[in-house]
Amino acid sequence: MLPIDGLVLAGGMSRRMQQPKEKLCLPNNTTLLENAARVLEKTVAGTVWVSRPYGAETANPCHVPDRVPQKGPLAGLREGLARTEKEALAVLAVDLPKVPPELFRQLWRAWQEHPDADLVYPVAQSVAQPLAAIWHRRALPVIAQALALNRVPRLMEVVARLSSHTVAVDPDWLVNVNTPKDLNDFLLGWKQ
């Protein structure tokens, strides 16, 4: 188990999916949210938090609502990094259902070799995925600056401002389910 906390990013608007992604059910009768939380629970020794949309009311102490509305995944990431007392946070977006615990072990090993990195994230072919990554608390000031903009900050603009290291992984791990077609394609190829 990695000596860090985890964060499931589940605070998005799901505009392209047209329904809350975290509630979508997989053929094994788990939701995307349950799937992502289980991956992190199998990975980190610390607390696994779940980011929630701005204004979400929840009695669950592990649910962390965004403090600013409609600023994308960086709002949830900021809340998780501000909450953790560990030096880093394993982050997994709810719409990445094929990420295995092994991904985070590979990222951790790379981070141990590159301890000055603010972020270690996977790449596969031409796909970079900083929402299945290990983020260091040092990234907080850059994220806060991006959230202060009068627009939705672009994730890769923030990544470009950080010291990062990438790890090549199996492209199958980075399948992203953003639209009904993505979900249908994913379910057609489902293998437990």
Salt bridges, closest charged atoms under 4 A:
GLU22 OE2 - ARG52 NH2 3.33
GLU79 OE1 - ARG67 NE 3.00
GLU79 OE2 - ARG78 NH1 2.65
GLU87 OE1 - HIS136 NE2 3.88
ASP95 OD2 - LYS21 NZ 2.73
GLU102 OE1 - ARG105 NE 3.17
GLU102 OE2 - ARG109 NH2 3.07
ASP118 OD1 - ARG138 NE 2.93
GLU157 OE1 - ARG151 NH2 2.98
GLU157 OE2 - ARG154 NE 3.97
ASP172 OD1 - LYS98 NZ 2.77
ASP185 OD2 - LYS181 NZ 2.70
